């Protein structure tokens, strides 16, 4: 995979890393060690899901631009499945870190979406003229 396709991974992971500290502290205050671990796990779920779907989409783009939309949808389905499976497992155990994990997952999603919006706003798009269309 070309590294230029993967340039957004670093800022998104940095946003997740920045979110881990405050949510880890909040989770520890809320539920102790289990809360801190749950908070870190929530942000880690978001990071793993984002990196996986972004790499999958970049791989699909190498195969052909027509596959990008389908790969993006499949990436979102994969992320939702990953989060759902993690919460299902956590709920079956009665683990006390589940609520901090849920809150940290929300914080991680907001952090990654913020990075995506800033990246998209700064992105330079090619100028398309009407004669360039099909």
PyMOL commands that set and color helices and strands:
alter all, ss='L'
color gray80, all
select helices_A, chain A and resi 3-63+65-93+98-122+130-132
alter helices_A, ss='H'
color red, helices_A
deselect
rebuild
show_as cartoon
